[in-house]
């Protein structure tokens, strides 16, 4: 791995062949997203836990956070309510879900654009699929946490922005809009902010003026839910008993005897067992953890062997440490999590700490990109024929995430599918309208 990824990324301008390859891998990520969503892309809307979409969501005071209560859906609901005046709600939902999954894959394969020799394309293909097809994506998709999926998709692009900042001292124009897109809820905004601090500011060696711009952008993007939470005041604070119960209920855990640490290391660990695919309740959970551990180890070796890339590698490892360490707090120190959620407005975000697992994805992808360079350093390296043979095997390896999580295919085995909202919903909406209640969303 001669030279620095950061310097090469800044200096190299993609040519026509590079752009063609980028487009092909973008299509691969899109294909993986289509296969994963399956029946969720049929006519209708997907209703799954927190993902309750309708054909026409009304603009309400609650959408702005002007009512009492925890602003869980600020500003995501209001953004949807405004956009579905232009784009039908069902179509908008499909665009959001496909965009979140495929967008994350597109950013991931660009992170490993400089993997050397015949290993390059297989590694990029695996990165594109892995960013789409992994336990975190499937579990959060089933829970309906679509703003969190958008935030996860922003993370690889944040590192790309950090690399440009380190290379020529500038931030790409698309970074600020992506921050807004990744901050449509409190937990999504927290994930995006942590990613920006580590992957853009710190990795990009931002100067004081750039740090000021970064902080201002993050404050502006997260202002809707922060201000709504502050205005809600005491209504968002739980009693000590309720806070302790919630901390225990929402703590990360492994399914069916899988240790919590193994589930988290394998990019899972969600609290709701009903949203965990069956394949993650057995040996495949251990295989996911082993895969991630190997790729993080490659990142550690990269940090030791390549001084110019040490800073980025260590920051990525720090992000992975946060991704596993914070969720473990709910298991190991539920009293502390309860205290924070009971005393700090908005502190309840820490209860479901496994939402931060996505912060490990950039480290996993970059660790994957480091593997070919580390293998190339072995004495008596592979000959030309051997390299092409490995490349062929590597292309087949792009299907590895699918093999490790086969029941994600087709909307998590059919658990996600588009439906028409029941007729009783329209009847209830009409009754609320007649009673003079706040405008209800239309089906």
C-alpha positions in Angstrom: 0.0 0.0 0.0 2.5 2.6 -1.1 1.5 6.2 -0.7 -1.4 7.7 1.1 -5.0 7.0 0.3 -5.8 10.6 1.3 -3.2 12.1 -1.0 -4.1 9.8 -3.9 -7.8 10.6 -3.4 -7.1 14.3 -3.5 -4.8 14.2 -6.4 -6.4 11.6 -8.7 -9.3 12.8 -10.9 -11.5 9.9 -12.1 -11.3 9.4 -15.8 -13.9 8.0 -18.1 -13.2 4.4 -17.2 -13.2 5.2 -13.5 -16.6 7.0 -13.9 -17.9 4.0 -15.9 -16.8 1.6 -13.1 -18.3 3.9 -10.5 -21.6 3.8 -12.3 -21.5 0.0 -12.6 -20.9 -0.4 -8.9 -23.6 2.1 -8.1 -26.0 -0.1 -10.1 -24.7 -3.1 -8.1 -25.6 -1.3 -4.9 -29.0 -0.4 -6.3 -29.6 -4.0 -7.3 -28.7 -5.2 -3.8 -31.2 -2.7 -2.4 -33.9 -3.8 -4.8 -33.4 -7.5 -3.9 -33.4 -6.7 -0.2 -36.5 -4.6 -0.3 -38.4 -6.9 -2.7 -42.2 -6.6 -2.0 -41.7 -3.4 -0.1 -41.3 -1.7 -3.5 -44.8 -2.8 -4.7 -47.7 -0.3 -4.9 -48.8 0.8 -1.5 -47.0 1.8 1.7 -44.8 -0.1 4.1 -46.0 -0.2 7.7 -43.4 -1.6 10.1 -43.1 -0.5 13.7 -41.9 3.1 13.6 -42.3 3.3 9.9 -46.0 4.4 9.5 -46.3 6.1 6.2 -49.6 7.1 4.5 -50.3 8.5 1.0 -50.8 12.1 2.2 -49.3 13.1 5.6 -50.7 16.4 6.9 -48.5 19.3 8.1 -49.3 19.7 11.8 -48.0 21.6 14.9 -46.7 18.3 16.3 -44.5 17.9 13.2 -42.8 21.2 14.1 -42.4 20.0 17.7 -44.8 22.7 19.0 -46.8 20.3 21.2 -46.0 18.7 24.5 -44.2 15.3 24.4 -41.0 13.8 23.2 -40.2 15.1 19.6 -39.4 11.6 18.2 -40.6 12.4 14.7 -39.2 16.0 14.4 -38.5 17.0 11.8 -38.9 13.7 9.8 -42.7 13.7 9.7 -42.9 17.3 8.7 -40.4 16.8 5.9 -42.4 13.9 4.6 -45.6 16.0 5.0 -44.2 18.8 2.9 -42.6 16.6 0.2 -45.6 14.4 -0.3 -47.5 17.5 -1.5 -45.3 17.2 -4.6 -44.4 13.5 -4.7 -47.1 10.8 -3.7 -46.3 9.5 -0.3 -46.0 5.8 -1.4 -43.5 6.8 -4.2 -41.6 9.1 -1.8 -41.2 6.2 0.7 -39.7 3.9 -2.0 -37.3 6.7 -3.1 -36.2 7.2 0.5 -35.6 3.5 1.2 -33.9 2.8 -2.1 -31.9 6.0 -1.8 -30.7 5.3 1.8 -29.6 1.7 1.0 -28.1 2.3 -2.5 -26.6 5.6 -1.5 -24.7 4.0 1.4 -23.4 1.3 -1.0 -22.3 3.9 -3.5 -20.3 5.8 -0.9 -18.8 2.6 0.5 -17.2 1.4 -2.8 -15.8 4.9 -3.4 -14.0 4.6 0.0 -11.9 1.7 -1.4 -11.4 3.0 -4.9 -7.7 2.7 -4.6 -7.5 -1.0 -3.7 -4.5 -2.3 -5.8 -4.4 -4.4 -8.9 -6.9 -7.2 -9.7 -8.1 -7.1 -6.2 -9.6 -3.6 -6.7 -12.9 -4.4 -8.4 -13.8 -7.4 -6.2 -13.1 -5.4 -3.1 -15.2 -2.5 -4.3 -18.0 -4.8 -5.3 -18.0 -6.5 -1.8 -17.9 -3.0 -0.2 -21.0 -1.9 -2.2 -23.0 -5.0 -1.3 -21.8 -5.1 2.4 -22.9 -1.5 3.0 -26.4 -2.5 1.9 -26.7 -6.1 3.1 -25.8 -6.3 6.8 -27.5 -6.9 10.1 -27.8 -3.3 11.1 -29.6 -2.3 7.9 -32.0 -5.2 8.0 -32.8 -4.9 11.7 -33.3 -1.1 11.5 -35.3 -1.5 8.3 -37.7 -3.9 10.1 -38.0 -1.5 13.0 -38.9 1.3 10.6 -36.0 3.5 11.5 -35.7 5.1 8.0 -34.1 8.4 9.2 -31.3 6.3 10.8 -30.7 4.4 7.6 -30.3 7.8 5.9 -27.8 8.8 8.5 -25.9 5.5 8.0 -25.8 6.2 4.3 -24.2 9.6 5.0 -21.2 8.2 6.9 -19.1 6.9 4.0 -19.7 10.2 2.2 -18.5 12.1 5.3 -15.2 10.2 5.2 -14.9 11.1 1.5 -15.5 14.7 2.4 -12.8 14.4 5.1 -10.3 13.0 2.6 -10.9 15.9 0.3 -10.5 18.3 3.2 -7.2 16.7 4.1 -6.0 16.8 0.5 -6.8 20.3 -0.7 -8.4 22.0 2.3 -11.9 22.3 0.9 -15.2 20.6 1.6 -17.4 19.4 -1.3 -20.6 21.3 -1.8 -22.7 18.2 -1.4 -21.6 17.6 2.2 -23.9 20.2 4.0 -27.1 19.0 2.3 -26.2 15.4 3.2 -25.8 16.4 6.8 -29.3 17.8 6.8 -30.6 14.6 5.2 -28.9 12.5 7.9 -30.3 14.6 10.7 -34.1 14.0 10.4 -34.4 12.6 13.9 -32.6 12.8 17.2 -30.7 9.5 17.0 -30.0 10.0 13.3 -28.7 13.5 14.0 -26.4 12.2 16.8 -25.0 9.5 14.4 -24.4 12.1 11.7 -22.8 14.5 14.1 -20.4 11.9 15.5 -19.5 10.9 12.0 -18.9 14.5 11.0 -16.6 15.1 13.9 -14.5 12.0 13.5 -14.6 11.5 9.7 -14.7 15.0 8.4 -13.2 17.4 11.0 -10.7 15.1 12.7 -9.7 12.9 9.8 -9.6 16.0 7.5 -7.4 17.9 9.8 -9.8 20.8 9.8 -8.5 24.2 10.8 -10.3 26.6 13.1 -12.4 28.2 10.5 -13.5 24.9 9.0 -14.3 23.5 12.4 -16.6 26.6 13.0 -18.3 25.8 9.7 -18.7 22.2 10.6 -20.2 22.9 14.0 -22.5 25.6 12.6 -23.7 23.1 9.9 -24.4 20.4 12.5 -26.2 22.8 14.9 -28.4 24.1 12.1 -29.2 20.6 10.8 -30.1 19.3 14.3 -31.8 22.5 15.5 -35.4 21.3 14.8 -35.3 18.4 17.2 -33.0 20.1 19.7 -35.2 23.2 20.0 -38.4 21.0 20.1 -36.8 19.0 23.0 -35.8 22.1 24.9 -39.3 23.6 24.5 -40.9 20.4 25.7 -38.9 20.8 28.9 -40.0 18.6 31.7 -42.4 16.7 29.6 -39.5 14.8 28.0 -38.0 13.7 31.4 -38.8 10.3 32.7 -39.2 9.4 36.3 -36.3 7.4 37.8 -38.3 4.2 37.9 -39.5 4.5 34.3 -36.1 5.5 33.1 -34.5 2.4 34.6 -37.2 0.2 33.1 -36.7 1.8 29.7 -32.9 1.5 29.9 -33.2 -2.3 30.6 -35.9 -2.8 27.9 -34.1 -1.0 25.1 -30.6 -2.2 26.0 -28.6 -4.0 23.2 -28.8 -7.7 23.4 -27.9 -10.8 21.4 -30.7 -13.2 20.3 -31.2 -16.7 21.6 -28.0 -17.0 23.7 -25.7 -15.0 21.3 -23.6 -12.8 23.6 -24.4 -9.1 23.3 -20.8 -8.2 22.4 -20.8 -10.8 19.5 -24.1 -9.4 18.2 -22.8 -5.8 18.3 -19.5 -6.7 16.8 -21.5 -8.4 14.0 -23.3 -5.1 13.3 -26.5 -6.2 15.1 -27.6 -6.2 18.7 -31.0 -4.6 18.4 -33.3 -4.9 21.5 -36.3 -6.2 19.6 -35.9 -9.9 19.0 -38.8 -9.9 16.5 -36.8 -7.8 14.1 -33.8 -10.1 14.2 -33.6 -12.4 11.1 -33.5 -16.1 11.9 -30.1 -16.5 10.4 -28.6 -14.2 13.1 -29.8 -16.5 15.9 -27.2 -19.2 15.2 -23.7 -19.7 13.8 -24.0 -16.9 11.2 -24.1 -14.3 14.0 -20.6 -15.6 15.0 -19.5 -15.5 11.4 -20.6 -11.8 11.1 -18.6 -11.0 14.2 -15.6 -12.9 12.9 -15.7 -11.1 9.5 -15.9 -7.7 11.2 -13.1 -8.6 13.6 -10.9 -9.6 10.7 -11.5 -6.4 8.8 -10.9 -4.3 11.9 -7.7 -6.2 12.5 -6.6 -5.3 8.9 -7.3 -1.7 9.8 -5.1 -2.0 12.9 -2.3 -3.4 10.7 -2.8 -0.6 8.2 -2.4 1.9 11.0 0.9 0.3 12.1 2.4 -0.2 8.6 1.3 3.0 6.8 2.1 6.1 8.9 0.5 8.5 6.5 -2.8 6.7 6.9 -2.5 6.1 10.7 -4.6 9.1 11.7 -7.6 8.0 9.5 -7.3 4.4 10.6 -7.2 5.3 14.3 -10.2 7.6 14.0 -12.1 4.9 12.2 -11.2 2.4 15.0 -12.4 5.0 17.5 -15.7 5.2 15.7 -16.0 1.4 15.8 -15.2 1.5 19.5 -18.1 3.9 20.1 -20.3 1.8 18.0 -19.8 -1.2 20.3 -19.0 0.5 23.6 -21.9 2.9 23.9 -24.6 0.1 23.3 -22.8 -2.0 26.0 -23.5 0.7 28.5 -27.2 -0.3 28.5 -26.2 -3.9 29.4 -23.4 -3.2 31.9 -24.6 0.1 33.4 -28.3 0.5 33.0 -28.4 2.7 36.1 -26.2 5.2 34.4 -28.2 5.3 31.2 -31.4 5.7 33.3 -29.8 8.6 35.2 -28.9 10.4 32.0 -32.3 9.8 30.4 -34.1 11.0 33.6 -32.0 14.1 34.1 -31.0 15.3 30.7 -33.6 16.4 28.1 -33.0 14.2 25.0 -30.8 11.8 27.0 -33.2 9.0 26.3 -31.4 8.7 22.9 -28.7 6.6 24.7 -31.3 4.0 25.7 -31.3 2.3 22.3 -27.5 2.6 22.0 -27.3 0.0 19.2 -28.5 2.7 16.9 -24.8 3.8 16.9 -23.6 0.5 15.5 -23.6 2.1 12.0 -20.6 4.1 13.1 -18.5 0.9 12.7 -19.5 0.5 9.0 -16.8 3.0 7.6 -14.1 1.2 9.6 -15.3 -2.2 8.2 -15.3 -1.0 4.6 -11.9 0.7 4.9 -10.5 -2.4 6.6 -11.8 -4.4 3.7 -9.9 -2.1 1.3 -6.7 -2.5 3.3 -6.7 -6.3 2.9 -5.3 -6.4 -0.7 -2.5 -4.0 0.1 -1.5 -6.0 3.2 -1.5 -9.3 1.3 0.6 -7.7 -1.5 3.4 -7.0 1.2 3.9 -10.7 1.8 7.3 -12.0 0.6 7.1 -13.8 -2.8 3.7 -12.3 -3.6 1.2 -13.9 -5.8 2.0 -14.3 -9.5 -0.2 -12.8 -12.3 -2.2 -16.0 -12.8 -2.8 -16.3 -9.1 -3.8 -12.7 -8.7 -6.5 -13.1 -11.4 -7.7 -16.3 -9.8 -8.0 -14.5 -6.5 -9.8 -11.7 -8.3 -12.3 -14.2 -9.7 -12.9 -15.7 -6.3 -13.2 -12.1 -4.9 -15.9 -11.2 -7.4 -17.9 -14.2 -6.2 -17.1 -13.0 -2.7 -19.3 -10.0 -3.3 -22.1 -12.4 -2.5 -20.7 -13.1 0.9 -23.1 -10.8 2.8 -26.0 -12.4 1.1 -24.7 -15.9 2.1 -24.3 -14.7 5.7 -27.8 -13.1 5.8 -29.9 -15.0 3.3 -33.2 -14.3 4.9 -32.9 -10.6 4.2 -33.8 -11.4 0.6 -37.2 -10.2 -0.6 -38.2 -7.8 2.2 -36.6 -9.8 5.0 -38.4 -12.9 3.9 -41.6 -11.1 3.2 -41.8 -9.3 6.6 -41.6 -6.0 4.7 -44.3 -5.5 2.1 -46.3 -2.7 0.7 -50.0 -2.6 1.6 -53.0 -0.4 1.4 -53.9 1.2 4.7 -57.2 -0.2 6.1 -60.5 1.5 5.4 -61.0 2.1 9.1 -58.1 4.6 9.0 -60.0 6.9 6.6 -63.1 6.6 8.8 -61.1 7.6 11.9 -59.6 10.5 10.0 -63.0 11.8 8.9 -64.3 11.5 12.5 -61.3 13.5 13.8 -61.9 16.2 11.1 -65.5 16.5 12.0 -64.6 16.9 15.7 -62.3 19.7 14.9 -59.2 17.9 15.8 -55.8 18.6 14.3 -55.6 17.7 10.5 -55.1 13.9 10.1 -53.0 12.4 7.3 -54.9 11.2 4.3 -54.6 7.6 3.0 
